[in-house]
Amino acid sequence: MNALTEPQHFPLYPATAPFRTERLQVSGGHDLHFEECRSTVGKPVVVLPGGPGAGAAPVMRRFHDPKLYRIVLFDQRSCRRSLTHASIENNTTWDLVADIEALRGHLDIESWQVFGGSWGSALALAYAQTQPDRVRELILLGIFLMRRSELDWFYRDGCNWLFPEAFAEFTRAIPETERGDMIGAYYKRLTSSDKDLRLAAALRVVSDAGHAMTQPGIVHAPIAATRMYAGD
């Protein structure tokens, strides 16, 4: 789930370009894309994207005052510009937590603000629990903790009451015998050796998520997640 997309109903700080864009090799054969924006002496903050799979979007540079903050963003393992692309090998929550800490050490930051939305809020909390001395403060929005109750609401019974047409389309591609476990059914298709089947499943997943997250005045563009799932 990705809460960090372009909001139109409240103002953000002006768009800014990164002054540093690099890669960082981490464990398990993965290579992270990361960037820093504006003040090199400002208060450090790491902004965690949603998804999983959404990656760092330009709008995420605009939640903090660039005159006051050293803004750090990165694409999580196998997302967007990070490599190995679209891999689920060595790609667990705790691998991602270790990546945040590796990036902090690489940038020689003693401690920082951790800012995350949706899936990023769950990751931020996991990091804070693991590295409490490295977290100055937490800012969380669109909180989604990946609890079974939340997943069941989203993929079984709850979201379907709000968006019945979209949910009907989401389930239509799955045989009735598999609809008791929609996550398992889509996982099987998203990890299929058939690229066309992976892409079709990915498009349905992000379309369903987009309907659930769309509110008036908010534009969501989950194309990165589609590419991740499809393996493009």
C-alpha positions in Angstrom: 0.0 0.0 0.0 1.4 3.4 -0.9 0.3 6.5 0.9 3.1 8.6 -0.4 1.7 9.8 -3.7 0.9 13.3 -4.9 -1.7 15.0 -2.7 -3.6 17.9 -4.1 -5.6 19.0 -1.0 -2.7 20.4 1.1 0.5 22.2 0.1 3.9 20.6 -0.1 7.3 22.2 -0.2 8.6 23.2 -3.6 9.9 20.4 -5.9 13.6 19.8 -5.5 16.2 17.7 -7.3 18.7 15.5 -5.5 22.2 16.8 -5.1 23.5 13.2 -4.8 22.4 10.0 -6.4 24.4 6.8 -5.8 24.2 3.0 -5.3 24.9 1.0 -2.2 25.7 -2.7 -2.3 24.0 -4.6 0.5 23.6 -8.3 1.5 22.2 -11.1 -0.6 23.5 -9.7 -4.0 21.3 -6.6 -3.8 22.2 -3.1 -4.9 20.2 -0.1 -3.6 19.6 3.2 -5.4 19.5 6.1 -3.0 19.5 9.9 -3.2 19.9 13.0 -1.0 18.2 16.3 -1.4 19.1 19.8 -0.4 20.7 20.8 2.9 23.8 18.7 3.6 24.0 20.1 7.2 20.2 20.0 7.9 18.4 17.6 10.2 18.6 14.1 8.6 15.4 12.3 7.7 14.9 9.0 5.8 11.6 8.7 3.9 10.4 5.2 3.4 8.1 4.4 0.5 5.0 2.3 0.5 4.1 -0.7 -1.5 6.0 -2.8 -1.0 7.3 -2.1 -4.5 6.4 1.6 -5.0 9.9 2.9 -4.6 11.0 6.5 -4.0 8.9 9.0 -6.0 9.8 12.7 -6.6 6.9 13.9 -4.5 8.4 12.2 -1.4 11.2 14.9 -1.5 8.5 17.5 -0.7 7.3 16.5 2.7 10.1 18.3 4.5 11.5 21.8 4.3 14.6 21.5 2.0 16.2 24.4 3.8 16.1 22.6 7.1 16.4 18.9 6.3 18.8 16.5 4.8 16.3 14.3 2.9 17.3 10.7 2.2 15.3 8.5 -0.1 16.0 5.0 -1.5 14.3 2.3 -3.6 13.8 -0.8 -1.5 15.4 -4.1 -2.6 14.4 -5.0 -6.2 12.1 -2.0 -6.6 12.4 0.6 -9.3 16.1 1.5 -9.8 17.5 -0.9 -7.2 18.9 -4.2 -8.3 18.5 -7.2 -8.6 15.3 -6.2 -10.2 12.0 -7.9 -9.2 13.7 -10.5 -7.0 12.1 -11.9 -3.9 15.3 -13.8 -2.9 16.9 -12.4 0.3 14.1 -9.8 0.4 12.4 -10.0 3.7 11.2 -7.3 6.1 14.4 -7.8 8.2 16.6 -7.5 5.1 14.9 -4.1 4.5 15.5 -3.1 8.1 19.2 -4.0 7.8 19.3 -1.9 4.5 18.1 1.2 6.3 20.8 0.8 8.9 23.4 0.1 6.3 22.4 3.3 4.5 22.6 5.3 7.7 26.1 4.0 8.4 27.2 4.6 4.8 26.0 8.3 5.0 27.7 8.7 8.4 24.5 9.8 10.1 24.4 9.3 13.8 20.6 9.3 14.1 17.7 10.5 12.0 14.0 11.1 11.7 12.2 8.1 10.1 9.2 9.1 8.0 7.0 6.4 6.4 3.5 5.9 5.0 1.4 2.8 4.5 3.8 -0.1 4.1 6.6 2.4 5.0 4.9 2.9 8.4 5.3 -0.8 9.2 8.9 -0.7 8.0 9.6 2.4 10.1 8.3 0.8 13.2 10.3 -2.4 12.6 13.4 -0.3 12.2 12.7 1.8 15.3 12.2 -1.4 17.4 15.5 -2.8 16.0 17.6 0.4 16.2 16.0 2.6 18.8 19.1 4.6 19.4 19.3 5.6 15.8 15.8 7.1 15.6 15.2 10.7 16.7 11.5 10.6 16.0 8.9 8.7 13.9 6.4 10.3 11.6 3.9 7.8 10.3 0.9 8.3 8.0 -1.6 6.0 6.3 -0.6 3.4 8.9 -0.8 -0.2 7.6 0.9 -2.8 9.8 0.4 -5.9 7.6 -1.5 -7.6 10.4 -3.7 -10.5 9.4 -6.8 -8.5 10.2 -5.7 -5.7 7.9 -4.9 -8.1 5.1 -8.2 -9.9 5.5 -10.0 -6.5 5.4 -8.2 -5.5 2.2 -8.3 -8.8 0.3 -11.2 -10.8 1.7 -14.0 -8.9 3.5 -14.1 -5.2 4.1 -12.7 -3.4 1.1 -15.2 -5.2 -1.1 -18.1 -3.3 0.7 -16.6 0.0 -0.2 -15.5 -0.8 -3.8 -17.7 -3.7 -4.9 -17.1 -3.3 -8.7 -13.4 -3.1 -8.3 -13.3 -6.1 -6.0 -15.4 -8.1 -8.3 -12.9 -7.4 -11.1 -10.1 -8.4 -8.7 -11.7 -11.8 -7.9 -12.9 -12.5 -11.4 -9.5 -13.7 -12.6 -9.3 -16.3 -9.8 -11.2 -19.6 -9.9 -13.9 -19.9 -7.2 -12.0 -22.8 -5.6 -9.1 -20.4 -4.8 -11.0 -17.3 -3.7 -10.8 -18.3 0.0 -7.1 -17.2 -0.1 -6.8 -14.3 -2.5 -3.3 -13.5 -1.4 -2.1 -17.0 -2.0 -3.9 -17.2 -5.4 -2.2 -14.0 -6.6 1.1 -14.9 -5.2 1.0 -18.1 -7.3 0.3 -16.0 -10.4 2.8 -13.2 -9.6 5.6 -15.8 -9.2 4.6 -17.8 -12.3 7.1 -18.6 -15.0 4.6 -17.2 -17.5 5.4 -13.5 -18.0 2.0 -12.6 -19.4 0.3 -14.2 -16.4 2.5 -12.3 -14.1 1.8 -9.0 -15.8 -2.0 -9.6 -15.9 -2.0 -10.4 -12.2 0.2 -7.4 -11.3 -2.1 -5.1 -13.2 -5.1 -6.4 -11.3 -3.4 -6.1 -7.9 -2.3 -2.5 -8.3 -5.7 -1.6 -9.9 -7.5 -3.0 -6.8 -5.1 -1.2 -4.5 -5.5 2.0 -6.4 -9.3 1.9 -6.0 -8.9 1.3 -2.3 -6.5 4.2 -1.8 -7.9 6.8 -4.2 -9.6 9.8 -2.5 -10.8 13.0 -4.1 -7.8 15.1 -5.0 -5.2 12.4 -4.8 -3.5 10.8 -7.8 -1.9 7.4 -7.4 0.6 6.0 -9.9 1.6 2.4 -8.8 3.3 1.6 -12.1 6.6 0.7 -10.3 4.8 -1.9 -8.3 3.4 -3.4 -11.5 6.8 -3.6 -13.0 8.2 -5.2 -9.9 5.6 -7.9 -9.8 5.7 -8.5 -13.6 9.5 -8.7 -13.7 10.0 -6.0 -16.4 
